[in-house]
Amino acid sequence: MNILFILVSAVPFGPNDVLAYKAAEELLRLGHRVLMSPWDWEEQNASEYDLIQKKGAVLAMRHGYRRSDNFFVRHLQKVHHRIKDPLTEWQFVDEFGPDAIVINDMGTYHFLSVPGLMELLTERDVPFFTISHYNDENVYLTHSYKKARSLFAKARRCFFVSGRNLAVARRQICYDFPQALVIHNPPNLQDWSYVPFPNSNRSRYCMVARLVCAVKGQALVLQVLSEPVWRDRDWSLSIFGKGPDEIYLREFIEYVGLRDKVKMCGFTDDVRSVWLGQQILVMASSGEGKPLALTEAMLCGRPAIVTDVGGNSELVSDGVTGFVAQSATVAGVRDALERSWVERSSWAAMGVRAHDWATRALDPPPGNVVASAIIDAILT
């Protein structure tokens, strides 16, 4: 069979692309033809797509619409974007002749605004599938929920990486999603073995996430840790990641007087090296799908402090494998951090339980589950 993957992403290759990539690898292994179609990020294009080409996949990069910093160039870009026939970019689809189309969305509804994609899905008699990686619990599609509902109802299967995201989607578009399947998000990690828990008199907290405070909550955690009760405690916080709020976070750390306790560590793709020196993950997110940083921390044998959004509480059991804050607020994060401090002697045992649970939960591999579900849906 010919399977086409259309990737809708905000970065060249992010956590939301791993599931589709793993499913494509499995389909290739089973002998199917696969075409991967991400946006063209030019010099920033991810090496993963070169690797999957070597495994036999076809690659069709789509033109990415980027706004120029120059006002006049930006105006010309808008005019060109409006007059261009969006269907011309999808000519490669008919050339490939797909038996199925898989839309891998960084959120839930982003693909609806990709020029020409909705027409492609509705005007061709080709079964299609959606993979949704994130859903904002407080967003409503006031004027477009009927359009979204009609398209999702036509999909052969709708994959969601968390039950919470699915429940929110049901509320947003007034649709039951009878063809939905909730799956785990696979880690971008080859070695799933337990990483020895570091012994330290100092409690070592760690945040691993893109530096976007409005979503990932780094500043919220810093605010709580700057409160008087935390001043004389022996702890450290390491912040890993890159993103638009890096300069702000560095200034905020100085502003709240935490320079001696908080370290900005930059981006690393060596997850296991991070957890060689860190003891517990902190995620104060206002929204999530099922974060890979959390799954990977659990596989490495670390407990986590998370907010009750997206699939976080589907991964972390409060008091067993970590601590769940009721909300992404100062009060919610304060309570969860305080409970973690009181129970810090249990972190190592919690981490062992987290590793065991995550290892079982990811068997069979989620990419294989998606690949099998796609083939089964096509054949039935």
Buried (B, 14 or more C-beta within 10 A) or exposed (E): BBBBBBBBBEBBBBBBBBBBBBBBBBBBEEEBBBBBBBBEBEEEBBEBBEEBEEEBBBBBBBEEEEEEEEEEEEEEBEEEEEEBEBBEBBEBBEEBEBBBBBBBBBBBBBBBEBBBBBEBBEEBEBBBBBBBBBBBBEEEBEEEBEBBBEBBBEBBBBBBBBBBBBBBBEEBBEBEBEBBBBBBBBBBBEEBEBBEBBEEEEBBBBBBBBBBBEBBBBBBBBBBBBEEEBEEEEBBBBBBBEBEBBEBBBEBBEEBEBEEBBBBBEEEEEBBEBBEBBBBBBBBBBBBBBBBBBBBBBBBBBBBBBBBBBBBBBBBBBEBBBBBBBBBBBEBBBBBBBBBBEBBEBBBBBBBBBBBBBBEBBEEBBBBBBBBBBBEBBEE
